[in-house]
Amino acid sequence: MDAFTSLGACKMRQGVHRLRSGDGKGSKTTLWPGPKLIEFLDRHPVTFADLGRNPDEEVIVQKAPKERFGDKGKWLDYTDNDDTVRMRSEVRRINRWLEDADIEYVPMDDGPRHAKINDQERRLRRYFSNASFQEHGRLYGGFWQNLSKKDRGDCIYIDGEDVEFHAILTHRFHPILTHPYSSHSDSGCG
């Protein structure tokens, strides 16, 4: 970030860990665009659709057992096998479909709950718990997952049509629902 700051692409206010802050509260590091980035964006407008993620990023995550309540479990390194290679291929296939799909979030009112919704947040990862590929295995990461059932049904459009979205993708995007996009005759998600 120092390089971006020195080039004028961004400005940064360094956060402070709560244990070092003196008041026990701490603060997060904050970034905002600098003059060079603002000038660039004025000449080359960018929308959410222009932004993306590396299609090769890891989508199969094995997590350590939780050490205490509230612990999220750290990510573990693991050795690939036929199952992890197959699952990674399947999740990437789902992600390619989601990336190319005409899915739009259209708020039905001016409520503040809509302000943070980015309908381009569609990249899913499959998480396994307790250092085992036999535990959990759900897909997480889609913008729809934290929406209320009402907003999923009322505010999401697929191919320009109002859709009862929860009938297509549940709030947890259960793997069995990916069947049409799988090359396997079973659920396609191991």
C-alpha positions in Angstrom: 0.0 0.0 0.0 2.9 2.3 0.6 3.7 2.2 -3.2 0.1 3.1 -4.1 0.1 5.9 -1.5 3.4 7.3 -2.8 2.1 7.3 -6.4 -1.0 9.2 -5.3 -3.3 6.4 -6.2 -4.7 6.2 -2.7 -4.6 7.7 0.7 -4.4 5.6 3.9 -5.0 6.1 7.6 -3.2 3.3 9.5 -5.3 1.5 12.0 -4.3 0.7 15.5 -4.8 -2.7 17.3 -7.1 -2.4 20.2 -4.4 -3.6 22.6 -2.0 -0.9 21.5 -4.5 2.0 21.3 -4.4 2.9 24.9 -8.2 3.1 25.2 -8.8 -0.6 24.3 -10.9 0.3 21.2 -8.5 0.4 18.3 -9.3 1.4 14.7 -9.3 -0.2 11.3 -7.0 0.8 8.5 -8.9 3.0 6.1 -8.2 3.5 2.4 -9.7 6.0 0.0 -8.9 7.1 -3.6 -6.0 9.6 -4.1 -5.8 12.3 -6.7 -4.1 10.1 -9.4 -6.8 7.4 -9.1 -9.6 9.9 -9.1 -8.1 11.5 -12.3 -7.8 8.1 -13.9 -11.4 7.2 -13.1 -12.6 10.5 -14.5 -11.0 9.6 -17.8 -11.9 5.9 -17.6 -15.2 5.3 -15.8 -15.3 2.0 -13.9 -18.4 0.1 -12.8 -18.7 -3.0 -10.6 -19.0 -5.0 -13.7 -15.4 -4.0 -14.6 -14.0 -5.4 -11.4 -13.3 -9.1 -10.9 -11.5 -11.7 -9.1 -8.8 -14.2 -10.1 -10.7 -17.2 -11.5 -7.9 -19.5 -10.2 -8.3 -18.4 -6.5 -8.8 -21.2 -4.1 -12.5 -22.3 -3.8 -12.1 -25.4 -1.7 -11.3 -24.4 1.9 -10.5 -26.8 4.7 -10.7 -25.2 8.1 -9.1 -26.3 11.4 -11.3 -27.2 14.4 -12.4 -24.2 16.3 -10.4 -23.6 19.4 -13.1 -21.6 21.3 -16.6 -20.1 20.9 -16.5 -17.5 18.1 -13.4 -18.9 16.5 -13.9 -19.2 12.8 -11.2 -21.9 12.3 -8.1 -21.0 10.4 -7.6 -22.2 6.8 -5.4 -25.3 6.5 -3.1 -26.4 3.7 -4.0 -29.8 2.3 -2.8 -32.1 -0.3 -5.0 -32.4 -3.4 -6.6 -35.7 -4.2 -9.1 -36.8 -6.8 -12.0 -35.5 -4.7 -10.6 -32.0 -4.1 -9.7 -31.7 -7.7 -13.2 -32.7 -8.8 -14.9 -30.4 -6.2 -12.7 -27.5 -7.2 -13.6 -28.0 -10.9 -17.3 -28.2 -10.0 -17.2 -25.0 -7.9 -15.3 -23.1 -10.6 -17.9 -24.3 -13.1 -20.7 -22.9 -10.9 -18.7 -19.6 -10.5 -18.3 -19.2 -14.2 -22.0 -19.7 -14.7 -22.8 -17.2 -11.9 -20.3 -14.7 -13.3 -21.9 -14.8 -16.8 -25.5 -15.0 -15.6 -27.8 -12.0 -16.0 -28.6 -11.6 -12.3 -29.5 -8.2 -11.0 -30.5 -6.9 -7.6 -33.1 -4.1 -7.9 -34.2 -2.6 -4.5 -37.9 -2.2 -4.1 -37.5 0.9 -1.8 -34.9 3.3 -0.5 -34.2 1.3 2.7 -30.6 1.5 4.0 -30.4 -2.3 3.9 -29.9 -2.1 0.1 -26.9 0.2 0.2 -24.3 -2.5 0.7 -25.7 -5.0 -1.8 -23.3 -5.7 -4.7 -25.0 -8.1 -7.1 -21.6 -8.8 -8.6 -20.5 -10.6 -5.4 -21.2 -14.1 -6.8 -17.9 -16.0 -6.2 -18.6 -19.1 -4.1 -16.2 -21.1 -2.0 -16.9 -24.5 -0.5 -15.9 -24.7 3.2 -15.2 -27.9 5.1 -14.8 -27.9 8.9 -12.8 -29.7 11.6 -9.9 -30.5 9.2 -12.1 -33.0 7.4 -13.5 -33.1 3.9 -16.4 -35.1 5.4 -17.8 -32.2 7.6 -19.8 -29.3 6.4 -19.0 -28.7 2.7 -21.4 -25.8 2.1 -21.0 -23.1 -0.5 -20.7 -19.5 0.8 -20.0 -16.1 -0.8 -23.0 -15.1 -2.9 -24.6 -11.7 -2.3 -28.0 -13.3 -1.9 -27.0 -15.3 1.2 -27.5 -12.5 3.7 -30.7 -11.2 2.2 -34.0 -11.7 3.8 -36.3 -14.2 2.1 -38.5 -11.3 1.1 -35.7 -9.4 -0.6 -34.4 -12.5 -2.3 -37.9 -13.0 -3.8 -38.7 -9.3 -4.5 -35.4 -7.7 -5.5 -33.6 -10.3 -7.6 -34.1 -10.5 -11.3 -32.7 -13.2 -13.6 -32.7 -12.5 -17.3 -34.7 -9.4 -16.6 -37.6 -11.3 -15.0 -38.7 -11.0 -11.4 -38.0 -14.4 -9.9 -38.9 -16.1 -6.7 -35.2 -16.5 -6.2 -35.3 -18.6 -3.1 -36.8 -21.3 -5.2 -33.7 -21.4 -7.3 -30.9 -20.6 -4.8 -31.6 -21.0 -1.1 -29.9 -18.7 1.4 -27.2 -21.4 1.8 -27.0 -22.4 -1.9 -27.3 -26.1 -1.1 -25.1 -28.1 -3.4 -27.9 -30.3 -4.7 -29.3 -27.3 -6.5 -26.2 -27.1 -8.8 -27.3 -30.3 -10.5 -28.2 -28.7 -13.9 -24.6 -27.2 -14.1 -22.8 -30.4 -13.3 -21.4 -33.0 -15.7 -22.3 -35.7 -13.1 -25.6 -37.5 -12.9 -25.7 -37.2 -9.1 -25.8 -33.9 -7.3 -22.5 -32.9 -8.8 -20.9 -31.6 -5.7 -19.6 -34.7 -3.9 
